[in-house]
Amino acid sequence: MEINKQIEKAKKGDQAAFTFLLNHYWNEVYGFMLKRTENETNAEDITIETFSKAFDKIATYNPEFQFNTWLISIAKNVHIDLLRKKKSSLFVEITDKEDQKAYNIADTTPSKEDELITEQNLSQLLRYIKELKPHYQEVIQLRYFQEMSYQEIANAIDEPLSNVKVKLLRAKKLLAEIIRNKR
């Protein structure tokens, strides 16, 4: 089965497999959280954090269970944590230890999305980027125009490295879709 192959590749650190899993399950996890939170921003933040945690802990995934069920249970826990932290008025609190454990996916091989993005004319590309949500615009700007490393972006926007990686994967996919639709 395709999904199981991708999960096995992701366990070995394959960038394309992470991207495949993110793209394949994003709408399901996001839709589930949108129903629960009734807030697009919170649903998106929880979904990003869910994939971040799932990719961190993918080695612990038990194939006896459906992958989407595993993701949804992580999403529920992220949501519960969020509600607890909101009570203490902090949105997300991440420790250095969690940051250091951030999954280490190779950033070097350009994906199909990277190639599509880089072959665009600059002014055209900037117009496409403006169609993204602000937090996706920001990570794309920092990565491609200021040429920051993932760690530098994490420091700049004060978010864990794993969240930055998931946000960039998602932003690149959305940007590539915009580019394809405009062609």
C-alpha positions as CSV (number, residue, x, y, z in Angstrom):
1,M,0.0,0.0,0.0
2,E,1.3,3.5,-1.0
3,I,0.7,5.1,2.4
4,N,2.7,2.4,4.3
5,K,5.6,2.8,1.8
6,Q,5.6,6.5,2.4
7,I,5.5,6.1,6.2
8,E,8.5,3.7,6.0
9,K,10.4,6.2,3.8
10,A,9.5,9.0,6.2
11,K,10.9,6.9,9.1
12,K,14.2,6.9,7.3
13,G,14.1,10.7,6.9
14,D,12.9,10.9,3.3
15,Q,11.9,14.6,2.5
16,A,9.5,13.6,-0.3
17,A,7.7,11.1,2.0
18,F,7.1,13.8,4.6
19,T,5.8,16.1,1.9
20,F,3.5,13.3,0.6
21,L,2.1,12.5,4.0
22,L,1.6,16.2,4.8
23,N,-0.3,16.8,1.5
24,H,-2.3,13.6,1.8
25,Y,-3.6,14.1,5.3
26,W,-3.6,17.9,5.7
27,N,-7.2,18.4,4.7
28,E,-8.5,15.6,6.9
29,V,-6.7,16.9,10.1
30,Y,-7.4,20.5,9.3
31,G,-11.1,19.8,8.6
32,F,-11.4,17.8,11.9
33,M,-9.8,20.7,13.9
34,L,-11.9,23.3,12.1
35,K,-15.0,21.5,13.3
36,R,-13.7,21.4,16.8
37,T,-12.3,24.9,17.1
38,E,-14.6,26.8,14.7
39,N,-11.6,29.0,14.1
40,E,-9.4,28.8,10.9
41,T,-6.3,30.2,12.5
42,N,-6.4,27.9,15.5
43,A,-7.3,24.9,13.3
44,E,-4.3,25.7,11.1
45,D,-1.9,26.3,14.0
46,I,-3.0,23.0,15.6
47,T,-2.6,21.1,12.3
48,I,0.9,22.5,11.8
49,E,1.8,21.5,15.3
50,T,0.2,18.0,14.8
51,F,2.3,17.3,11.7
52,S,5.4,18.7,13.5
53,K,4.8,16.3,16.5
54,A,3.9,13.4,14.2
55,F,7.1,13.8,12.1
56,D,9.1,14.1,15.3
57,K,7.7,10.8,16.6
58,I,7.1,9.0,13.3
59,A,9.5,6.2,14.5
60,T,7.0,5.4,17.3
61,Y,4.0,5.0,14.8
62,N,2.4,1.6,15.1
63,P,1.2,0.3,11.7
64,E,-1.5,-1.8,13.4
65,F,-3.5,1.5,13.5
66,Q,-4.6,3.7,10.7
67,F,-2.1,6.6,10.1
68,N,-5.0,9.2,10.0
69,T,-6.3,7.9,13.3
70,W,-2.9,8.4,14.8
71,L,-2.7,12.0,13.4
72,I,-6.2,12.8,14.8
73,S,-5.3,11.6,18.2
74,I,-2.1,13.8,18.1
75,A,-4.3,16.7,17.0
76,K,-6.7,16.1,19.9
77,N,-3.8,16.2,22.3
78,V,-2.4,19.4,20.8
79,H,-5.8,21.0,21.1
80,I,-6.2,20.0,24.7
81,D,-2.7,21.3,25.5
82,L,-3.6,24.6,23.7
83,L,-6.8,24.9,25.8
84,R,-4.8,24.3,29.0
85,K,-2.1,26.8,28.0
86,K,-4.8,29.4,27.0
87,K,-6.0,29.2,30.6
88,S,-2.6,30.3,31.7
89,S,-2.7,33.0,28.9
90,L,0.2,31.6,26.9
91,F,-0.6,30.3,23.4
92,V,2.3,27.9,22.8
93,E,5.2,27.2,25.1
94,I,8.0,25.1,23.7
95,T,11.1,24.0,25.6
96,D,14.6,23.9,24.2
97,K,14.6,20.1,24.6
98,E,11.6,19.8,22.3
99,D,13.2,22.2,19.8
100,Q,16.4,20.1,19.7
101,K,14.4,16.9,19.0
102,A,12.9,18.6,16.0
103,Y,12.8,16.1,13.2
104,N,15.7,16.4,10.9
105,I,14.5,16.2,7.3
106,A,16.9,16.9,4.5
107,D,16.5,20.5,3.3
108,T,19.0,20.2,0.5
109,T,17.3,18.4,-2.4
110,P,14.9,20.7,-4.2
111,S,11.4,19.4,-4.4
112,K,9.0,19.7,-7.4
113,E,7.5,22.7,-5.6
114,D,11.0,24.3,-5.1
115,E,11.7,24.0,-8.9
116,L,8.4,25.4,-9.8
117,I,8.9,28.4,-7.5
118,T,12.4,29.2,-8.6
119,E,11.6,29.2,-12.3
120,Q,9.0,32.0,-11.8
121,N,9.7,35.5,-12.9
122,L,10.3,37.6,-9.7
123,S,7.6,40.2,-9.9
124,Q,5.1,37.4,-10.9
125,L,6.3,35.3,-8.0
126,L,5.8,38.2,-5.5
127,R,2.2,38.6,-6.7
128,Y,1.6,34.9,-6.1
129,I,3.2,35.1,-2.7
130,K,0.8,37.9,-1.7
131,E,-2.1,35.4,-2.2
132,L,-0.8,33.3,0.7
133,K,-1.8,33.8,4.3
134,P,0.5,36.2,6.1
135,H,2.3,33.5,8.2
136,Y,3.1,31.6,5.0
137,Q,4.2,34.7,3.2
138,E,6.6,35.4,6.1
139,V,8.4,32.0,6.0
140,I,8.6,32.0,2.2
141,Q,10.1,35.5,2.3
142,L,12.7,34.5,5.0
143,R,13.6,31.3,3.2
144,Y,13.8,32.4,-0.4
145,F,14.5,36.2,-0.3
146,Q,16.6,36.5,2.8
147,E,18.0,33.0,2.3
148,M,17.8,32.1,6.0
149,S,18.3,28.6,7.2
150,Y,15.4,26.8,8.9
151,Q,17.0,27.4,12.3
152,E,17.4,31.1,11.5
153,I,13.8,31.3,10.6
154,A,12.8,29.5,13.8
155,N,14.8,32.0,15.8
156,A,13.4,35.0,13.8
157,I,9.7,34.1,14.2
158,D,10.2,32.5,17.6
159,E,8.8,29.1,16.7
160,P,10.1,25.6,17.1
161,L,12.2,24.3,14.1
162,S,9.8,21.5,13.5
163,N,6.9,23.9,13.1
164,V,8.9,26.0,10.6
165,K,9.7,23.0,8.5
166,V,6.0,22.0,8.4
167,K,5.0,25.6,7.6
168,L,7.5,25.8,4.8
169,L,6.3,22.5,3.3
170,R,2.7,23.7,3.4
171,A,3.6,27.2,2.1
172,K,5.5,25.7,-0.9
173,K,2.6,23.4,-1.7
174,L,0.1,26.2,-1.6
175,L,2.4,28.5,-3.7
176,A,3.0,25.8,-6.2
177,E,-0.8,25.3,-6.5
178,I,-1.3,29.1,-7.1
179,I,1.4,29.0,-9.8
180,R,-0.1,26.0,-11.5
181,N,-3.6,27.5,-11.5
182,K,-2.3,30.8,-13.0
183,R,-0.6,29.1,-15.9
